[in-house]
Amino acid sequence: MLKLKIICPIAGVGKRLQPFTYSKPKAFLKVAGKRLIDHILIKLKSTFPKGTVIVFIVGYKKRQISEYLIEHFSDYFKLQFIEQKPLGFSADTPFFSGLGDAILLAKDFAIDDDCFIFLSDRLPMEEYSSILLTYHQGNCDGVINIKKVENPQFYGVTVLDTNDFITKIVEKPQVHISDYAVSGAYLFGKKSISRLFELLEEQSKIKIVNGKEHQFTPIIEQLIEEGIKLKGSVMQKEILDFGRPETLLEGNRYLLSESKLKDPLYESMFKSGNIVDSKIVPPVFIGENVRIKNSIIGPNVSIGDDIELEKCILSESVIGDGVLLKKIISSNSIIGDYSILEDLIKNDITIGDSTYITTSNMKSF
């Protein structure tokens, strides 16, 4: 496994998380004080040695992604970037040919080695090392991380035999076949990787119609039908899915419950005057340069950097960077970066970056 190659397809637009993804890739959403991609790469650091090569398949917001990753992670990983070109544009937003074609772009990079693929919207609370262990112990050609979920219709779903070998895999099944969903990490050994890329290449030549994409799951299904032995690595801890607003809030809740804050009651912020006449109901994450006045915040609220909150009651929410909120009462909401909101009583708010909703002459700070 010394020559293990790592691939991360991160080219897509993240339509299910619009409007947040109009201005940034979905992996850049900030939860519990870190971007999603930060949480994932920190997990990878604990599993893979320094100097491991990761190739990112970029497309949408490619410059934003590459510059950020180089600045924050090139001291540990060797980073490479391959661009997936869009098929076209819809109202200035690109659309791509799918996950299968994104992974195919890494063929020359990974063809002769064991290959680990991870997705940027799933975060396992266990270490990735379990998938490596399953591969070495499993007498198999590859391993897929799986987890029992409550809503399998939203995922690629696997059927296992008594020895945890995958006998069937279906993308977003309309009829219930299993509760074990693919959880964003795959390992393919040398025997299976060459055939995987052959099948991806064949698929890439099929003309795309009616907005469909070249997917990855049907290729894995064909590998299984051809006798490639893929094993399921069943995760015991949560695997957080950040692909939809409702699951993003669930992931936020879980990360906050697991986080170890140095000052969980924010006594230092009360003493410094950054929190005035307010109550913090843990767990809450508060970023840097935050001012809170006459408010009740929590539980399960992630607050970014450079924030001002006044006369607010907030719970179960994610607040981006540079936000100004005044007289807001809300729960189960996601508020994008650099937004200004005033005089609003409403749950389930979902607004993108730089939104301005106010009834007075409030100004940015």
N, C-alpha and C positions, 0 to 999 in steps of 0.2 A: 504493500500500500504506500510505499515511499514515493511513487510517482503519481499518486492520485491527483487528478485534475478537477478543478471546481468551476462550475458554470452557474451564472445567475442571469436568467432572462428578466430584464427590467425595462423593456421597451414600450410596454402598453400604456394606454391613456388612463386606465382606471375609471371607466364610465360609471360604475356603480357608486363611486365616491365623488362624482361631480355634485356640487360645484367646486369642491375643494381642489380637485385636480385640474381645474382650468389654469392655475398659476404654478402648480408644482406636481411632481410625480407622487403617486400615492405612497410610495415608500418614504417620503419626506414628511408625512404627517407626524406631529409631535404628540407623544403620549407618555405620561409619567416622566417628563423631563428629557426625553430623548426621542429622536426620529425613529421610525420603525426600522429603517435600515441599520441604525446604530445598535438597537437591541439585538438584531440578528447577527451582525458582524462581531459583536462582543461575545455572543454564544459560540461563534465559529472560532474565535481566538482561543477559547478554553478547550477546543477539541483538536485544532490543527496547528502544526508548528509554525514558527516564524519563518517567513520566506515562501510560504505556500502561495501558488499562483491561482488567482481567481480571474476569470474572464467574464466581464459583464456585457450582455447583449443589450445595447442601448438604442433608443429611438426617440420617443417623446421626451422632451426636456433633457436631451443627451448632454449638453454642455453643463447644465446645472448639476446633473448627477456625477459626471466625471470629475469636475472641479472639486466638488464636495468630498468625494471618496478619496481622491488623491491627497487633499489637504489633511484628512482625518485618519486615513488607514494605510497610506503607502509606507509608513514606518514599520508596519508589521507584515502586510501582505504584498506580494508582487501583483500589481493590478494591470489588467489589459482590457481594452474596450473594442468591441466590434459593433458596427452600426447596422441595425435592421431598417432598411428603407421603407417608408410608408407606401401603401398601394395607391393612396390618394388622400384627399382632404374633404372634410365636411364642415363648412362654416369655420374654416381656419384650423380645425382640429384634425390631426392626421388619423388615419386608420390603417391597421397593419394586418398581415396575412395570418397571424396566429402564433401560439406558443410553439407548435411543432416546427415552423419555419425559423423561429428565433433560435431554438436549440440547434437546428441544422447548421446555422452559421458558425458554430463552434467545432465543426467536424475536423478541420485540419489541426485544431488545437488539442483535441481530446481523443482522436481515433485509436491510438495505440496504447492507451493506458486505462486503468480503472477511472471511472468518472463519477463525481458527485454533483448533483444538480439540486439547487434550492430555489424556492420562490420567495419573492420579496414581500409578500403580504401574509405569511404564516410564521408564527414565532413559537417554537416548542419550548415549554418551560423546563424540559429535561435537556441535557447536553446532547449534541449531535453524535457523541461517541457511541451511543447505543446502536445506531444504524451500522457503524463500522464493526462493532462486536457481533451483531447478528450476521453480517456478511462473512466474517471469518469463521464463525461457528456453524453456519447454516447449511453447508454443502449445497450452495445455490449459485446462480449466475448473476444475481442482483437482489437488491432489497428496496422496499418502498416503506417510508414511514406512514403508519396509519393510526387512527384514533377513533374510538367509538363516539358518535355524535348524535345529537337529537334531531337534526334536520338534514339527513343524508341527501335529500333531493337537490341541495345546493352544491354538491361536491362530486368529484370522481369517487366512486364507491367500489370496494373490493369484496369478493367472496373468498373465504379461506377454507382450506381443508383442515383436518385434525392436527397437522404438523405446521400450520401457519403458512403454507405455500398458497400463493394467490392463484385461484382457478378461473377467476373472471374479474374484469374491471370495466365499469360503465360510467361514462360522464353524465352527471346530473340525471339519474334514472327517474322516470315518471312513475314507475312501479317499484315498490319497495323490494330490494333484493338483499340488503345488508345494512347494518349501522356503522360499518367500518369505512371511514372516509380517508382518502389520500390526504396527507397532511404536509405537503409542500417540500418534501425532501426525497430524493431518489439516489440510489447508488447502482451503477451498472459496471460489471466486471468486463475484462477484455473480451471474453467470449461473446457477450451480448452487445457490447457497444458498437462493434462494426456492423452487425445486422441492424441495430437500432438506426444508425445513420443511413444505411441503405433504404430502409423503409421510409424514413423521413424524406429522403431525396425523391423516392417514387411519389410520395404524397404531394410534394412541392410542385410537381408537374401537372397536377390536377387543377383545372381551372376553377377558381372560386366564383360562386354565384350566390345571389340573394344575401349578400352581406355575411356569409358564413366564413369560417376560418379553418386553417389547417391546424387541427388540434393535436395534442400529445397523447391523450388517453387511448384513442383507437389504435395508435402505433404500439403501445404497450400491450393492448389486448391481442394484437396480431403476433407479437413476440411470444406471448403465453400459448396461443394456439399452435405455434410452430415448435413448442416444446422447451422454450427457454424457461428455466426454473427461477421464478422470482418469489421472494419470501416477504411477508409482511412483518415489519418491526412495530409491534403494538406499543404505543406510548401510554404510560400509566398516568403521567401528569397531563395538565391541560396543554393543548396546542391552540394558541390564540390566532384567530382569523381576523385580519384587518381589511378584508375585501369589501365590506358593506358597512354603512353607518351604524346599524344596530350591533353588529359584531365588533366594530371598533370600540363602542362604548362598553361592551362586555369585556374586551381585552384591557381597556383602561381600568376597569374595576378590579380585574384580577392582578394587573401589574402593581396597582396601588396597594392592594392587600399584601403583596409579596415584598414591597420595597422597604428598605431599612433606612429611615431618615435619621440624620444626626440630631435634628431638633423637631420631633414630630408635633409638638404643641406650639412651635414657632415663637417661643419665649423671646428669642433675640430680636425678632421682628416687632414684637410688641414693645420691647424696651427701646428700640431705635426709633419708634414712631412711625414705622412703615405700615403697621396695622393699628388702627385707632377705633375704639368703640365698636369692636366687631367680635364675632365668635367663629372659630374654626372647628368644624366637626370632622375629626379624622375618619378615614385617611384622605389627605389632601396633599397634592404636590404643588408647591409654589416656586416659580422660577426666580430669576434675578431681576432686580429693579422693579419690584411690584409694590404698589400702594393700595391698601384696602381700608375703606372708611365706612363706618355705620352699616356693616354688612354681616350676613350669615353665610358662610361658605362651607359646603360639604354636606354629607360625605361623598367620597368618590368623585372629586373634582381635580382635574389636571389644569394648572394655570401656567402659561408660558412666561416668557421674559418681557419686560417693559410694559407692564399692565397697570391700568388704573381702574379700580372698582369702587363705586360709591352707591350706597343705599341699594345693595343687591342681595337677593336670596337665591343662591345657586346650589344645585346638587346634581350628582350623576352626570357630569358634563365635561367636555374638553374645550378649553379656551386657548386659542393660538397666541402667537407673539404679537406685541404692539397693539393690543386691544384696549379700548376705552368703553366701559359699561357704566351707565348711571340709571338707577331706578329700574333694574331688571329683575324679574322674578321668573325663574325657569328651572326645569329639570330635564334630563335626557336630551341635552342639546350639544351641538358641535358648532363652534363659532370660529371662523377662519381668521387668519392673521390680518392685522391692521384694520380691523373692523371697528366701527363706532355705532353703539346702540344706546338708545335712551327711551324711557317710558314704555316698557313692554312687559306685559304679563302673559307668558305663553310657554308651554312645554314643547319638547320635540322640535326646537329650532334647529334648522340645518342651513347654514349660510356659508358661502365661500369667502375667500380673502377680499379685503378692501371693500366690504359692504358698509353702507352708511344709512342708518335708519334712526332719525331723530326728529323731535318736534321743536327743537330750539336751535340756538346758534352755537352749539358745542363745537369746540375745535380740537383737532388732534394735539397731542402733547409731545 
